[in-house]
């Protein structure tokens, strides 16, 4: 795997690069946001490891740039910012996972391996268009509509809805949703799954339309058409 490490702290970058190279990864370092943007635009990467607080262009701007350019490279944010709102912001702007500094090196490798598995599973299971009743998702174009009306979703909402649609008529537990959409770093006691299900319902299950997202008491959630 070819990884791009975006980190301005030389002590951390030396530690991460040495460990990853010893683990068999190929790593290129960008120590500021401007250099990182150039490297992201010029070539493909298997994964990007991204700090948030960077000189030149910060990590959030890089996330926005990458996803605006339709670059779907998996991105793990590695940041000293530990507030849950910072994590949610990064994930909403396009990060696939989030690790808080300081961290154990084997924790980083575990996140890389887990994200690689999730990415391969999502790629293998995805079709161009996913449907449930009159709800349609064009995966490649990131376009969602219901009853002919466009629906705007954040990236995390899109990922959650995509997973539900890929498993239409199947119950997915909160743990399954949490692990697949948000990754290993979230506390299983968090209510973030329930919060985002509520966000989706507010956008998709309007009062005048049949409800598609079901709560299966004691088990989790599923998407199912009543038609």
C-alpha positions as CSV (number, residue, x, y, z in Angstrom):
1,X,0.0,0.0,0.0
2,X,1.1,3.5,-0.8
3,X,0.2,6.0,2.0
4,X,0.4,9.7,2.1
5,X,1.2,11.0,5.6
6,X,0.4,14.7,6.1
7,X,2.0,15.8,9.4
8,X,4.0,18.9,10.3
9,X,5.4,17.6,13.6
10,X,8.8,16.0,12.7
11,X,8.9,13.8,15.8
12,X,5.5,12.3,15.0
13,X,6.2,11.9,11.3
14,X,9.5,10.2,11.9
15,X,7.9,7.8,14.4
16,X,5.0,7.0,12.1
17,X,7.0,6.6,8.9
18,X,9.6,4.4,10.5
19,X,6.9,2.1,11.9
20,X,4.9,1.9,8.7
21,X,7.9,1.2,6.5
22,X,9.0,-1.5,8.9
23,X,5.4,-2.9,8.6
24,X,5.7,-3.1,4.8
25,X,3.9,0.1,3.8
26,X,5.3,2.7,1.3
27,X,5.0,6.2,2.8
28,X,5.4,9.7,1.4
29,X,5.5,12.7,3.7
30,X,3.9,16.1,3.2
31,X,4.7,18.5,6.1
32,X,2.3,21.2,5.1
33,X,-1.2,21.5,3.6
34,X,-0.1,23.1,0.3
35,X,2.4,20.3,-0.5
36,X,-0.3,17.7,0.5
37,X,-2.9,19.3,-1.8
38,X,-0.4,19.1,-4.7
39,X,0.4,15.4,-4.0
40,X,-3.3,14.5,-3.6
41,X,-4.1,16.1,-7.0
42,X,-1.1,14.7,-8.9
43,X,-1.4,11.0,-8.1
44,X,-3.5,8.2,-6.5
45,X,-2.9,7.0,-3.0
46,X,-4.2,3.9,-1.3
47,X,-4.8,5.9,1.9
48,X,-4.1,9.3,3.4
49,X,-3.2,9.9,7.0
50,X,-4.0,13.5,7.8
51,X,-3.3,15.9,10.6
52,X,-5.8,18.7,11.1
53,X,-3.6,21.6,12.4
54,X,-1.3,22.2,9.5
55,X,0.6,25.3,8.1
56,X,-0.6,26.7,4.8
57,X,-3.9,24.8,4.5
58,X,-5.4,23.0,7.4
59,X,-6.7,19.4,7.4
60,X,-10.4,20.4,7.2
61,X,-9.7,22.4,4.0
62,X,-7.8,19.4,2.6
63,X,-10.8,17.1,3.3
64,X,-13.1,19.5,1.6
65,X,-10.8,19.9,-1.4
66,X,-10.3,16.1,-1.7
67,X,-14.0,15.3,-1.6
68,X,-15.0,18.2,-3.8
69,X,-12.6,16.9,-6.5
70,X,-14.4,13.5,-6.2
71,X,-11.3,11.8,-4.9
72,X,-12.5,8.9,-2.8
73,X,-9.2,7.9,-1.3
74,X,-9.8,6.5,2.3
75,X,-8.6,9.2,4.8
76,X,-7.7,8.7,8.5
77,X,-7.4,11.9,10.5
78,X,-4.7,11.8,13.2
79,X,-5.2,14.8,15.4
80,X,-4.6,16.1,18.9
81,X,-8.2,17.5,18.8
82,X,-10.2,15.1,21.0
83,X,-13.5,16.9,21.4
84,X,-16.3,14.8,19.9
85,X,-17.5,17.8,17.9
86,X,-14.0,18.0,16.2
87,X,-14.4,14.3,15.3
88,X,-17.9,14.7,13.9
89,X,-16.8,17.7,11.9
90,X,-13.9,15.8,10.3
91,X,-16.1,12.9,9.5
92,X,-18.8,15.1,8.0
93,X,-16.3,16.8,5.8
94,X,-15.0,13.5,4.4
95,X,-12.8,11.6,6.8
96,X,-13.4,7.9,7.1
97,X,-11.8,7.4,10.5
98,X,-10.3,9.5,13.3
99,X,-7.5,8.7,15.7
100,X,-6.6,11.0,18.7
101,X,-3.0,11.8,19.6
102,X,-1.2,10.3,21.4
103,X,-1.7,6.8,20.1
104,X,0.0,3.5,20.1
105,X,1.5,2.5,16.8
106,X,-0.3,-0.8,16.7
107,X,-3.5,1.1,17.2
108,X,-2.8,3.0,14.0
109,X,-2.0,-0.2,12.1
110,X,-5.3,-1.7,13.3
111,X,-7.2,1.3,12.0
112,X,-5.5,1.2,8.6
113,X,-6.2,-2.6,8.3
114,X,-9.9,-2.1,9.4
115,X,-10.5,0.8,7.0
116,X,-8.9,-1.3,4.2
117,X,-11.3,-4.1,4.9
118,X,-14.3,-1.8,5.1
119,X,-13.3,-0.1,1.8
120,X,-12.9,-3.4,0.0
121,X,-16.2,-4.7,1.3
122,X,-18.0,-1.5,0.3
123,X,-16.4,-1.5,-3.1
124,X,-17.4,-5.1,-3.7
125,X,-20.9,-4.7,-2.5
126,X,-21.8,-1.5,-4.2
127,X,-24.0,-1.1,-7.3
128,X,-24.4,2.1,-9.3
129,X,-27.9,2.7,-8.1
130,X,-29.5,1.6,-4.8
131,X,-33.2,1.7,-4.3
132,X,-35.9,1.2,-1.7
133,X,-39.4,2.1,-2.8
134,X,-39.3,5.5,-4.3
135,X,-35.9,6.3,-2.7
136,X,-33.0,6.2,-5.1
137,X,-29.3,6.6,-4.4
138,X,-26.8,7.1,-7.3
139,X,-23.6,6.0,-5.6
140,X,-21.1,7.3,-8.2
141,X,-22.8,10.7,-8.4
142,X,-23.5,10.9,-4.7
143,X,-27.1,11.9,-5.6
144,X,-30.2,10.9,-3.6
145,X,-33.8,11.5,-4.4
146,X,-37.1,10.4,-3.1
147,X,-40.4,10.7,-5.1
148,X,-38.4,12.8,-7.6
149,X,-37.2,15.3,-5.1
150,X,-33.4,15.7,-4.5
151,X,-32.2,15.2,-0.9
152,X,-28.9,16.7,0.4
153,X,-27.0,14.6,2.8
154,X,-23.7,15.1,4.7
155,X,-21.0,12.5,3.9
156,X,-21.7,10.5,7.1
157,X,-25.4,10.6,6.5
158,X,-24.7,9.3,2.9
159,X,-22.5,6.5,4.3
160,X,-25.1,5.4,6.8
161,X,-27.9,5.4,4.2
162,X,-25.7,3.6,1.7
163,X,-25.0,0.8,4.2
164,X,-28.8,0.5,5.1
165,X,-29.6,0.3,1.4
166,X,-26.9,-2.3,0.7
167,X,-28.6,-4.4,3.4
168,X,-32.2,-3.6,2.5
169,X,-34.7,-5.7,4.5
170,X,-32.0,-6.8,6.9
171,X,-31.6,-5.6,10.5
172,X,-28.3,-4.0,11.3
173,X,-27.3,-3.6,14.9
174,X,-26.0,-0.3,16.3
175,X,-22.6,-1.9,16.7
176,X,-22.5,-3.0,13.0
177,X,-23.5,0.5,11.9
178,X,-21.0,2.1,14.3
179,X,-18.1,0.0,13.2
180,X,-18.7,0.2,9.5
181,X,-19.6,3.9,9.2
182,X,-17.5,5.5,12.0
183,X,-14.7,3.0,12.6
184,X,-13.0,1.5,15.6
185,X,-12.4,4.6,17.6
186,X,-16.0,5.3,18.8
187,X,-17.2,4.2,22.2
188,X,-19.9,1.6,21.8
189,X,-21.9,3.5,24.4
190,X,-22.2,6.6,22.2
191,X,-25.6,7.5,20.8
192,X,-24.2,8.8,17.5
193,X,-25.9,6.1,15.5
194,X,-29.3,7.1,16.9
195,X,-28.6,10.8,16.2
196,X,-27.7,10.2,12.6
197,X,-30.7,7.9,12.1
198,X,-32.8,10.8,13.3
199,X,-31.1,13.1,10.8
200,X,-31.8,10.7,8.0
201,X,-35.5,10.3,9.0
202,X,-35.9,14.1,9.1
203,X,-34.6,14.3,5.5
204,X,-36.0,11.1,4.0
205,X,-39.2,10.1,5.9
206,X,-41.2,13.2,5.5
207,X,-44.7,13.4,7.1
208,X,-46.4,12.9,3.7
209,X,-44.4,9.8,2.7
210,X,-44.4,6.2,4.0
211,X,-41.6,5.6,6.6
212,X,-38.7,3.6,5.2
213,X,-36.3,3.5,8.1
214,X,-37.5,1.1,10.8
215,X,-36.4,0.7,14.4
216,X,-36.3,-3.0,15.4
217,X,-36.6,-2.8,19.2
218,X,-33.6,-4.4,20.9
219,X,-31.9,-5.2,17.7
220,X,-31.1,-2.1,15.6
221,X,-32.3,-0.5,12.4
222,X,-33.3,-1.5,8.9
223,X,-34.6,0.1,5.7
224,X,-37.7,-1.5,4.2
225,X,-40.4,-0.3,1.8
226,X,-44.0,-0.6,2.7
227,X,-45.0,-0.5,-0.9
